[in-house]
Amino acid sequence: MIKENPLWGAPTLHGELIKLGIVISERTVSNMIKRYRVGNPPSQTWRTFLKNHMNNTYAIDFFTVPTANFKILYVFVILWHERRKVVHFNVTLNPTAQWTAQQIVDACPWDTKPKYLLRDRDGIYGKIFQKRIRNMGIEEVKTSPHSPWQNPYCERFIGSIRRSCLNHMIVLNEKHLKNILSEYFKYYHHDRTHLGLSKNTPFERQVQFEPKNGILIFLLRVGGLHHRYIWKEAA
């Protein structure tokens, strides 16, 4: 698994083994691969707020992706804290406050809105955006200036997208990027285990135990960039 998935760290590898019914400690796994950590932990007060409102908080953020012809695409993501689920995403060449506000509307059909919307102080979230959010009855929670650590789940998520997917792709255009991200999010939701979810997936992947005379096989994900492992009875 380590050879086939050089982008995976110890938690992801350990989570995959758990889902295969293999009992092993994460420390043992981490001793076999190199893993680096960066950044300072958030304050206890802010950590407590995030923890207490996991189930009714959406976090939003933009990140940029260059294309093969040197255009810059903007990706907007909405992440549900409790299950680390990607509620909605979209791609544009020209983000505006009105376009961004519409993404929130599209992400909250049938009155499924969150109580809190966590965001930074980027100028894109202007008066049009703020008015739309207020009319929807959602309370904005703005991070402090130059404090990305206050939006930790979104920041970590975007970093994961880059490290585990986009840094290894050449994006051709807007449609191509949407297709790449759609495939990655399928893997992210159904296959990739998450440290913050006790080594489970956002859609709760079940543990599969080794059958009698079982063999371990892999399924390609994201065009072979990642894999999912399952047990199969030998023929």
Short mmCIF file of the C-alpha atoms (twelve columns), coordinates in Angstrom:
data_MODEL
# 
_entry.id   MODEL 
# 
loop_
_atom_site.group_PDB 
_atom_site.id 
_atom_site.type_symbol 
_atom_site.label_atom_id 
_atom_site.label_alt_id 
_atom_site.label_comp_id 
_atom_site.label_asym_id 
_atom_site.label_seq_id 
_atom_site.Cartn_x 
_atom_site.Cartn_y 
_atom_site.Cartn_z 
_atom_site.pdbx_PDB_model_num 
ATOM 1   C CA . MET A 1   0.000   0.000   0.000   1 
ATOM 2   C CA . ILE A 2   2.824   2.403   0.807   1 
ATOM 3   C CA . LYS A 3   4.370   1.874   -2.625  1 
ATOM 4   C CA . GLU A 4   1.050   2.177   -4.454  1 
ATOM 5   C CA . ASN A 5   -0.067  5.272   -2.518  1 
ATOM 6   C CA . PRO A 6   2.928   7.561   -1.936  1 
ATOM 7   C CA . LEU A 7   0.561   10.472  -1.172  1 
ATOM 8   C CA . TRP A 8   -0.985  8.745   1.858   1 
ATOM 9   C CA . GLY A 9   0.186   9.534   5.361   1 
ATOM 10  C CA . ALA A 10  0.069   7.257   8.397   1 
ATOM 11  C CA . PRO A 11  -3.569  8.093   9.358   1 
ATOM 12  C CA . THR A 12  -4.882  7.284   5.876   1 
ATOM 13  C CA . LEU A 13  -2.916  4.052   5.641   1 
ATOM 14  C CA . HIS A 14  -3.972  3.079   9.154   1 
ATOM 15  C CA . GLY A 15  -7.614  3.844   8.340   1 
ATOM 16  C CA . GLU A 16  -7.482  1.674   5.229   1 
ATOM 17  C CA . LEU A 17  -6.096  -1.223  7.272   1 
ATOM 18  C CA . ILE A 18  -8.848  -0.783  9.867   1 
ATOM 19  C CA . LYS A 19  -11.483 -1.058  7.153   1 
ATOM 20  C CA . LEU A 20  -9.876  -4.346  6.106   1 
ATOM 21  C CA . GLY A 21  -10.164 -5.724  9.628   1 
ATOM 22  C CA . ILE A 22  -6.396  -5.644  10.174  1 
ATOM 23  C CA . VAL A 23  -5.477  -4.778  13.766  1 
ATOM 24  C CA . ILE A 24  -2.350  -2.620  13.918  1 
ATOM 25  C CA . SER A 25  -1.407  0.571   15.722  1 
ATOM 26  C CA . GLU A 26  -0.979  3.855   13.900  1 
ATOM 27  C CA . ARG A 27  2.407   4.222   15.575  1 
ATOM 28  C CA . THR A 28  3.558   1.071   13.821  1 
ATOM 29  C CA . VAL A 29  2.386   2.458   10.505  1 
ATOM 30  C CA . SER A 30  3.975   5.856   11.122  1 
ATOM 31  C CA . ASN A 31  7.307   4.196   11.899  1 
ATOM 32  C CA . MET A 32  7.298   2.902   8.332   1 
ATOM 33  C CA . ILE A 33  6.737   6.198   6.564   1 
ATOM 34  C CA . LYS A 34  7.766   9.815   7.002   1 
ATOM 35  C CA . ARG A 35  5.131   12.278  8.170   1 
ATOM 36  C CA . TYR A 36  5.536   15.980  8.862   1 
ATOM 37  C CA . ARG A 37  3.244   18.318  10.739  1 
ATOM 38  C CA . VAL A 38  3.146   22.097  10.414  1 
ATOM 39  C CA . GLY A 39  1.244   24.928  12.035  1 
ATOM 40  C CA . ASN A 40  0.235   25.821  15.581  1 
ATOM 41  C CA . PRO A 41  -2.879  24.453  17.274  1 
ATOM 42  C CA . PRO A 42  -5.804  26.874  17.603  1 
ATOM 43  C CA . SER A 43  -6.759  28.465  20.909  1 
ATOM 44  C CA . GLN A 44  -8.917  26.440  23.286  1 
ATOM 45  C CA . THR A 45  -11.772 28.962  23.087  1 
ATOM 46  C CA . TRP A 46  -11.996 28.800  19.305  1 
ATOM 47  C CA . ARG A 47  -11.529 25.009  19.333  1 
ATOM 48  C CA . THR A 48  -14.434 24.726  21.779  1 
ATOM 49  C CA . PHE A 49  -16.706 26.806  19.544  1 
ATOM 50  C CA . LEU A 50  -15.919 24.666  16.520  1 
ATOM 51  C CA . LYS A 51  -16.456 21.458  18.481  1 
ATOM 52  C CA . ASN A 52  -19.749 22.580  20.028  1 
ATOM 53  C CA . HIS A 53  -21.244 23.641  16.696  1 
ATOM 54  C CA . MET A 54  -19.941 20.877  14.423  1 
ATOM 55  C CA . ASN A 55  -23.387 19.731  13.349  1 
ATOM 56  C CA . ASN A 56  -24.735 23.124  12.242  1 
ATOM 57  C CA . THR A 57  -21.696 24.873  10.766  1 
ATOM 58  C CA . TYR A 58  -20.672 25.177  7.132   1 
ATOM 59  C CA . ALA A 59  -17.221 26.508  6.256   1 
ATOM 60  C CA . ILE A 60  -16.460 28.151  2.917   1 
ATOM 61  C CA . ASP A 61  -13.332 29.165  1.083   1 
ATOM 62  C CA . PHE A 62  -11.805 29.797  -2.346  1 
ATOM 63  C CA . PHE A 63  -8.616  28.416  -3.792  1 
ATOM 64  C CA . THR A 64  -7.008  28.929  -7.189  1 
ATOM 65  C CA . VAL A 65  -5.897  26.436  -9.817  1 
ATOM 66  C CA . PRO A 66  -3.768  27.356  -12.869 1 
ATOM 67  C CA . THR A 67  -4.562  25.772  -16.215 1 
ATOM 68  C CA . ALA A 68  -2.278  24.522  -18.962 1 
ATOM 69  C CA . ASN A 69  -2.792  27.770  -20.897 1 
ATOM 70  C CA . PHE A 70  -1.963  29.923  -17.836 1 
ATOM 71  C CA . LYS A 71  -5.507  30.923  -16.921 1 
ATOM 72  C CA . ILE A 72  -6.466  31.033  -13.246 1 
ATOM 73  C CA . LEU A 73  -9.582  29.167  -12.155 1 
ATOM 74  C CA . TYR A 74  -11.281 29.830  -8.822  1 
ATOM 75  C CA . VAL A 75  -12.732 26.901  -6.899  1 
ATOM 76  C CA . PHE A 76  -15.358 27.594  -4.252  1 
ATOM 77  C CA . VAL A 77  -16.030 24.865  -1.669  1 
ATOM 78  C CA . ILE A 78  -18.601 24.489  1.100   1 
ATOM 79  C CA . LEU A 79  -17.694 21.994  3.803   1 
ATOM 80  C CA . TRP A 80  -19.991 20.626  6.518   1 
ATOM 81  C CA . HIS A 81  -17.957 20.392  9.711   1 
ATOM 82  C CA . GLU A 82  -19.601 17.408  11.400  1 
ATOM 83  C CA . ARG A 83  -19.010 14.810  8.659   1 
ATOM 84  C CA . ARG A 84  -16.307 16.711  6.716   1 
ATOM 85  C CA . LYS A 85  -18.678 16.434  3.780   1 
ATOM 86  C CA . VAL A 86  -18.375 18.574  0.648   1 
ATOM 87  C CA . VAL A 87  -21.847 20.074  0.506   1 
ATOM 88  C CA . HIS A 88  -21.207 21.977  -2.704  1 
ATOM 89  C CA . PHE A 89  -18.434 23.153  -5.007  1 
ATOM 90  C CA . ASN A 90  -18.161 25.111  -8.217  1 
ATOM 91  C CA . VAL A 91  -15.538 26.567  -10.532 1 
ATOM 92  C CA . THR A 92  -15.411 29.946  -12.244 1 
ATOM 93  C CA . LEU A 93  -13.023 32.244  -14.083 1 
ATOM 94  C CA . ASN A 94  -14.600 35.360  -12.622 1 
ATOM 95  C CA . PRO A 95  -15.889 35.091  -9.034  1 
ATOM 96  C CA . THR A 96  -18.229 37.844  -7.862  1 
ATOM 97  C CA . ALA A 97  -20.180 38.450  -4.659  1 
ATOM 98  C CA . GLN A 98  -23.429 37.675  -6.488  1 
ATOM 99  C CA . TRP A 99  -22.059 34.401  -7.936  1 
ATOM 100 C CA . THR A 100 -20.717 33.390  -4.526  1 
ATOM 101 C CA . ALA A 101 -24.022 34.135  -2.807  1 
ATOM 102 C CA . GLN A 102 -25.830 31.972  -5.356  1 
ATOM 103 C CA . GLN A 103 -23.564 29.045  -4.459  1 
ATOM 104 C CA . ILE A 104 -24.852 29.186  -0.871  1 
ATOM 105 C CA . VAL A 105 -28.425 29.108  -2.157  1 
ATOM 106 C CA . ASP A 106 -27.643 26.133  -4.401  1 
ATOM 107 C CA . ALA A 107 -26.038 24.305  -1.466  1 
ATOM 108 C CA . CYS A 108 -29.069 24.715  0.811   1 
ATOM 109 C CA . PRO A 109 -32.152 23.300  -0.944  1 
ATOM 110 C CA . TRP A 110 -35.407 22.662  0.885   1 
ATOM 111 C CA . ASP A 111 -34.440 24.740  3.891   1 
ATOM 112 C CA . THR A 112 -31.371 22.660  4.784   1 
ATOM 113 C CA . LYS A 113 -29.407 25.717  5.801   1 
ATOM 114 C CA . PRO A 114 -26.816 25.672  8.611   1 
ATOM 115 C CA . LYS A 115 -26.959 27.940  11.641  1 
ATOM 116 C CA . TYR A 116 -23.422 29.264  11.142  1 
ATOM 117 C CA . LEU A 117 -21.340 30.040  8.068   1 
ATOM 118 C CA . LEU A 118 -17.611 30.274  8.763   1 
ATOM 119 C CA . ARG A 119 -15.556 32.410  6.387   1 
ATOM 120 C CA . ASP A 120 -12.562 34.687  6.144   1 
ATOM 121 C CA . ARG A 121 -12.656 38.430  5.439   1 
ATOM 122 C CA . ASP A 122 -11.993 38.275  1.706   1 
ATOM 123 C CA . GLY A 123 -13.488 41.198  -0.221  1 
ATOM 124 C CA . ILE A 124 -15.454 38.780  -2.421  1 
ATOM 125 C CA . TYR A 125 -17.932 38.407  0.445   1 
ATOM 126 C CA . GLY A 126 -19.324 41.886  -0.118  1 
ATOM 127 C CA . LYS A 127 -22.669 43.520  0.652   1 
ATOM 128 C CA . ILE A 128 -24.599 41.446  -1.891  1 
ATOM 129 C CA . PHE A 129 -23.269 38.247  -0.338  1 
ATOM 130 C CA . GLN A 130 -23.870 39.400  3.232   1 
ATOM 131 C CA . LYS A 131 -27.433 40.491  2.483   1 
ATOM 132 C CA . ARG A 132 -28.273 37.138  0.876   1 
ATOM 133 C CA . ILE A 133 -26.880 35.201  3.828   1 
ATOM 134 C CA . ARG A 134 -28.743 37.414  6.298   1 
ATOM 135 C CA . ASN A 135 -32.011 36.933  4.391   1 
ATOM 136 C CA . MET A 136 -31.508 33.172  4.561   1 
ATOM 137 C CA . GLY A 137 -31.300 33.397  8.347   1 
ATOM 138 C CA . ILE A 138 -27.679 32.218  8.510   1 
ATOM 139 C CA . GLU A 139 -25.263 33.790  10.977  1 
ATOM 140 C CA . GLU A 140 -21.826 34.639  9.568   1 
ATOM 141 C CA . VAL A 141 -18.787 33.854  11.691  1 
ATOM 142 C CA . LYS A 142 -15.751 35.724  10.354  1 
ATOM 143 C CA . THR A 143 -12.209 34.705  11.164  1 
ATOM 144 C CA . SER A 144 -9.640  37.226  12.352  1 
ATOM 145 C CA . PRO A 145 -7.488  38.912  9.687   1 
ATOM 146 C CA . HIS A 146 -4.592  36.753  8.489   1 
ATOM 147 C CA . SER A 147 -5.690  33.812  10.661  1 
ATOM 148 C CA . PRO A 148 -6.359  30.845  8.348   1 
ATOM 149 C CA . TRP A 149 -5.979  28.487  11.327  1 
ATOM 150 C CA . GLN A 150 -9.405  29.694  12.504  1 
ATOM 151 C CA . ASN A 151 -10.954 27.886  9.540   1 
ATOM 152 C CA . PRO A 152 -8.983  24.658  10.121  1 
ATOM 153 C CA . TYR A 153 -11.222 22.082  8.447   1 
ATOM 154 C CA . CYS A 154 -11.506 24.003  5.191   1 
ATOM 155 C CA . GLU A 155 -7.799  24.847  5.168   1 
ATOM 156 C CA . ARG A 156 -6.840  21.223  5.800   1 
ATOM 157 C CA . PHE A 157 -9.343  20.047  3.214   1 
ATOM 158 C CA . ILE A 158 -7.994  22.369  0.524   1 
ATOM 159 C CA . GLY A 159 -4.450  21.325  1.381   1 
ATOM 160 C CA . SER A 160 -5.510  17.706  0.990   1 
ATOM 161 C CA . ILE A 161 -7.005  18.422  -2.442  1 
ATOM 162 C CA . ARG A 162 -3.711  19.931  -3.580  1 
ATOM 163 C CA . ARG A 163 -1.411  17.284  -2.081  1 
ATOM 164 C CA . SER A 164 -3.536  14.278  -2.978  1 
ATOM 165 C CA . CYS A 165 -4.875  15.368  -6.348  1 
ATOM 166 C CA . LEU A 166 -4.224  18.675  -8.089  1 
ATOM 167 C CA . ASN A 167 -0.449  18.776  -7.586  1 
ATOM 168 C CA . HIS A 168 -0.305  15.657  -9.761  1 
ATOM 169 C CA . MET A 169 -2.640  16.857  -12.533 1 
ATOM 170 C CA . ILE A 170 -2.443  19.220  -15.490 1 
ATOM 171 C CA . VAL A 171 -5.750  21.078  -15.679 1 
ATOM 172 C CA . LEU A 172 -6.900  21.972  -19.181 1 
ATOM 173 C CA . ASN A 173 -9.998  24.080  -18.569 1 
ATOM 174 C CA . GLU A 174 -12.975 24.697  -16.305 1 
ATOM 175 C CA . LYS A 175 -14.875 21.562  -17.383 1 
ATOM 176 C CA . HIS A 176 -11.786 19.406  -16.949 1 
ATOM 177 C CA . LEU A 177 -11.210 20.721  -13.431 1 
ATOM 178 C CA . LYS A 178 -14.836 20.049  -12.454 1 
ATOM 179 C CA . ASN A 179 -14.501 16.458  -13.657 1 
ATOM 180 C CA . ILE A 180 -11.257 15.957  -11.713 1 
ATOM 181 C CA . LEU A 181 -12.727 17.357  -8.515  1 
ATOM 182 C CA . SER A 182 -15.936 15.355  -8.898  1 
ATOM 183 C CA . GLU A 183 -13.906 12.138  -9.101  1 
ATOM 184 C CA . TYR A 184 -11.727 13.124  -6.170  1 
ATOM 185 C CA . PHE A 185 -14.727 14.010  -4.018  1 
ATOM 186 C CA . LYS A 186 -16.277 10.592  -4.719  1 
ATOM 187 C CA . TYR A 187 -13.078 9.029   -3.414  1 
ATOM 188 C CA . TYR A 188 -12.969 11.507  -0.518  1 
ATOM 189 C CA . HIS A 189 -16.542 10.766  0.561   1 
ATOM 190 C CA . HIS A 190 -16.717 6.999   0.114   1 
ATOM 191 C CA . ASP A 191 -13.179 5.602   0.288   1 
ATOM 192 C CA . ARG A 192 -10.651 7.857   2.028   1 
ATOM 193 C CA . THR A 193 -10.589 7.470   5.807   1 
ATOM 194 C CA . HIS A 194 -10.342 10.624  7.948   1 
ATOM 195 C CA . LEU A 195 -8.493  11.153  11.192  1 
ATOM 196 C CA . GLY A 196 -11.206 13.535  12.458  1 
ATOM 197 C CA . LEU A 197 -13.899 10.902  11.852  1 
ATOM 198 C CA . SER A 198 -12.148 8.174   13.864  1 
ATOM 199 C CA . LYS A 199 -10.738 6.644   10.670  1 
ATOM 200 C CA . ASN A 200 -14.129 6.507   8.979   1 
ATOM 201 C CA . THR A 201 -15.366 8.195   5.795   1 
ATOM 202 C CA . PRO A 202 -18.001 10.947  5.479   1 
ATOM 203 C CA . PHE A 203 -20.471 8.340   4.179   1 
ATOM 204 C CA . GLU A 204 -19.456 5.744   6.805   1 
ATOM 205 C CA . ARG A 205 -17.553 2.983   5.065   1 
ATOM 206 C CA . GLN A 206 -18.170 -0.392  6.702   1 
ATOM 207 C CA . VAL A 207 -15.380 -2.642  7.975   1 
ATOM 208 C CA . GLN A 208 -14.818 -5.671  5.748   1 
ATOM 209 C CA . PHE A 209 -13.240 -8.687  7.444   1 
ATOM 210 C CA . GLU A 210 -11.076 -11.197 5.648   1 
ATOM 211 C CA . PRO A 211 -13.114 -14.153 4.361   1 
ATOM 212 C CA . LYS A 212 -11.869 -17.716 4.309   1 
ATOM 213 C CA . ASN A 213 -9.254  -18.110 1.572   1 
ATOM 214 C CA . GLY A 214 -9.551  -14.396 0.920   1 
ATOM 215 C CA . ILE A 215 -7.245  -12.366 -1.296  1 
ATOM 216 C CA . LEU A 216 -6.689  -8.629  -1.147  1 
ATOM 217 C CA . ILE A 217 -7.429  -6.683  -4.319  1 
ATOM 218 C CA . PHE A 218 -7.421  -2.976  -5.124  1 
ATOM 219 C CA . LEU A 219 -9.856  -0.741  -6.981  1 
ATOM 220 C CA . LEU A 220 -8.543  2.273   -8.865  1 
ATOM 221 C CA . ARG A 221 -9.708  5.694   -7.752  1 
ATOM 222 C CA . VAL A 222 -9.158  9.157   -9.320  1 
ATOM 223 C CA . GLY A 223 -7.696  7.635   -12.462 1 
ATOM 224 C CA . GLY A 224 -5.329  5.372   -10.528 1 
ATOM 225 C CA . LEU A 225 -3.906  8.139   -8.357  1 
ATOM 226 C CA . HIS A 226 -5.481  6.445   -5.334  1 
ATOM 227 C CA . HIS A 227 -6.790  2.999   -4.475  1 
ATOM 228 C CA . ARG A 228 -9.423  1.286   -2.362  1 
ATOM 229 C CA . TYR A 229 -8.661  -2.169  -0.978  1 
ATOM 230 C CA . ILE A 230 -11.226 -4.938  -0.501  1 
ATOM 231 C CA . TRP A 231 -11.203 -8.595  0.390   1 
ATOM 232 C CA . LYS A 232 -12.369 -11.085 -2.230  1 
ATOM 233 C CA . GLU A 233 -12.819 -14.819 -1.910  1 
ATOM 234 C CA . ALA A 234 -10.266 -16.737 -3.921  1 
ATOM 235 C CA . ALA A 235 -11.683 -18.580 -6.922  1 
# 
